[in-house]
Amino acid sequence: MGQWALNLFKNFGYKNLYFNARRDNYKDIEEKTGAKFIKPLKEIAKLCDLIIISVPISNTLEVIDKIGPYIKKKAIFSDFTSVKN
């Protein structure tokens, strides 16, 4: 879902930033989506007006706890949480 969203917003003309905790294929994601990889996670929260997390449901609260304190007051925060096999 995360890469799908990056492509969707790219097609609408938005500049996208993303964080991938695994850091396994960030160059490939950048090439496919035009998004820029940012680390650490709190930096994205400070920069973005819209934040969408896309993680397995078992990680949702952990990610919210990590990013929550850094989100701008007027930012929109959403998720694409799902059960993944």
Secondary structure in CASP SS format (residue, H / E / C, confidence):
PFRMAT SS
TARGET T0000
AUTHOR 0000-0000-0000
METHOD secondary structure of the structure
MODEL  1
M C 1.00
G H 1.00
Q H 1.00
W H 1.00
A H 1.00
L H 1.00
N H 1.00
L H 1.00
F H 1.00
K H 1.00
N H 1.00
F C 1.00
G C 1.00
Y C 1.00
K C 1.00
N C 1.00
L E 1.00
Y E 1.00
F C 1.00
N C 1.00
A C 1.00
R C 1.00
R C 1.00
D C 1.00
N C 1.00
Y H 1.00
K H 1.00
D H 1.00
I H 1.00
E H 1.00
E H 1.00
K H 1.00
T H 1.00
G C 1.00
A C 1.00
K E 1.00
F E 1.00
I C 1.00
K C 1.00
P C 1.00
L H 1.00
K H 1.00
E H 1.00
I H 1.00
A H 1.00
K H 1.00
L H 1.00
C C 1.00
D C 1.00
L E 1.00
I E 1.00
I E 1.00
I E 1.00
S C 1.00
V C 1.00
P E 1.00
I H 1.00
S H 1.00
N H 1.00
T H 1.00
L H 1.00
E H 1.00
V H 1.00
I H 1.00
D H 1.00
K H 1.00
I H 1.00
G H 1.00
P H 1.00
Y H 1.00
I C 1.00
K C 1.00
K C 1.00
K C 1.00
A C 1.00
I E 1.00
F E 1.00
S E 1.00
D E 1.00
F C 1.00
T C 1.00
S E 1.00
V C 1.00
K C 1.00
N C 1.00
END
